């Protein structure tokens, strides 16, 4: 998967997220799951993750994209900024 320290960082405070990452690893569902976690979907009421957890999520996403061949669905979700260029 990815570095154990990234998973340990997430698992320490968010074991349910760590479990989902393990279940989604190697599938097309991992990248959208992480992107959903990193976006505020609660109209500004989401506190956000501590920096270390956010960095671990980004590291895991990067490792997954590096190790898992892109499918058409993943290609569309890779560039978050391009998807939101209308903003």
N, C-alpha and C positions, 0 to 999 in steps of 0.2 A: 504494500500500500504506500504509505508515505513515511516520513520520519516519525518515529514513535513519540518524540517530544511534542510534536504538533498535536497528535491525538491525545496525549496525556494532558496537555494544556486545556484542550476543549473538554475532555472527560472530567476534569477536576470540578468544573462548575456547571457543565451542561452534558451530563451523561446521556440524556435522550438524544441530543444532537450527535454525539459521538457514535451512538448505536445506529442512527440513520445513515451516517457517513459510511459506516462499515457495510450496511445493507445495500447502499446505492453505488459503492465503489465499482468501477468497471462498467457501469451502465450509462446510458444517455441521460438518466435522471439526476445524476450527481451535480452537474454544473447548474441547471436551473434551481435545484434545491439550495445550493450555496448562494446563488444570486438572490433568491427570495429571502434568505436569512439576512443578507447584507443590506437589503432595501427596507426603507420605512414604509410599511403597509398599514400603519395605524394612525394616519393623519397627524404625524408629529408627536404622538404620545409614546413612541418606542424610545427607550433609553439608549439602546445600542449596546454593543459588546465592548468589554474592555479591550484595549489595544492589542494585548497579547493574544486574545481569542480571535480577534478579527484578522490579525496577521497569520495565525495558524490556519484559519479557514482559507485565506487567499493562497497560502503555501500548498494546502491540500488540493485546492482547485487547480493550481498550476501544475502540480505533479500529476494529477489525473489527466489533464489535457495533454501532457507530455507523453504519458505512458499508454493512453487509450486512443486508438485510431478515431478520428473524427467521423461522425455520421452527419448526414444533412441537417438533422435537428441541432446537433452541437455547433455546427458551423454558423448557424443563425444566431446562437446565443453567446458566442465567444466575445464579441466586441460590444460590451455594454454601452460604451459611449456612442457608437454608431447607431445602436438601436434607439437611443434617446437624443439624436441630433436635432430633433425638432424643438427641443426645450431651450 
